[in-house]
Amino acid sequence: MFSILWKRITDLHQPSHILKSLLLSEYLLIHGDDRFVRDMRTKKNVVKRLTGYKFYRNHEDVGGEVRNQARTVLELLVNEDALEKMRKDRDSGVANTKADRYERSYGNQLKLNDEYSESSQLDSPQQKPLRLKEPSMSFNNSSLDSPTGFGGFISLHNALRTERANR
C-alpha cells in the first residue's frame, strides 16, 4: 500500500493525485500504524520539496492546496511531540483532523445497516439518506474489510462515485 501511495505522491503531473495522497498520509500519520510513521519520516525530504510545488494550468498556479497540505504533513513529520500528542488524543476521543471535527460537529454517523442516522438537526426532510452498496471487491485481510479500515474507505469512495453518476 505504501508503494502505491508513494507513487501517487510523486506523480508531479497530477496535482489531484498528490493532494489526495497527502490527505491520506495525514490521516494515516495520526490514525495509522507506527511503521507508516517511520516510513514517512524516511521520505520527509520529498514532502519538504512539495511545500514549493507549482503546477500551472491555463497559466494559473493550481498547486496551492498541495503546498498547504505538504506543510501540514511535514509539520507532523518534523514535530514528533505534536504527532505523538495527536495520536494519543485519537485514542482518547479528541478531534484531531478536519474530518474528525466535521464528523463530531455535524453529528451524522454511518450505521451498520448502511444509512445515516437522523441525529443531525441540519438535515432537511427532503434529503434521501445515502445508501451504500456492498463493495464489489474482496480483501483477505480482515482489517481492510472493516468500516474503519482502508477497504471501508475504498468502498465508501466507490459508493459516493456511483451515487454521483446516478444523479
Secondary structure, DSSP 8 states (H G I E B T S, - for coil): -HHHHHHHHT-TT-HHHHHHHHHHHHHHHHHS-HHHHHHHHHTHHHHHHHTT---EETTEE--HHHHHHHHHHHHHHH-HHHHHHHHHHHHHT---SHHHHHHHHH---B-TTSSB-S--TT--TT---------SS--SSHHHHSTTSHHHHHHHHHHHHHHHHH-
